[in-house]
């Protein structure tokens, strides 16, 4: 019985070694993919920041002065509308939303 089991154990060990090798290859592939995704995200963030700066450099208030990006944000609604909203309004809305979420819990 031991002699019969020995080749089975050897085959199991070989299969496990192959599995480990395959998993290591998959791990390296996933690391490369993660690195590419991180680079893509960084690139998109930079492009978005550039767009944001470009938009604010062109915006003017009623008196022709530049709109301060420290005081306003750009909001895009689901219907495609774009709004410039004062940050203090957004912060107060977020606080109200947070309070509602906490009350629901």
Secondary structure, 3 states (H helix, E strand, C coil): CHHHHHHHHHHHHHHHHHHHHHHHHHHHHHHHHHHHHHHHHHHHHHHHHHHHHHHHHHCECCCCCECCCCCEEEEECCCCCEEEEEHHHHHHHHHHHHHHHHHHC
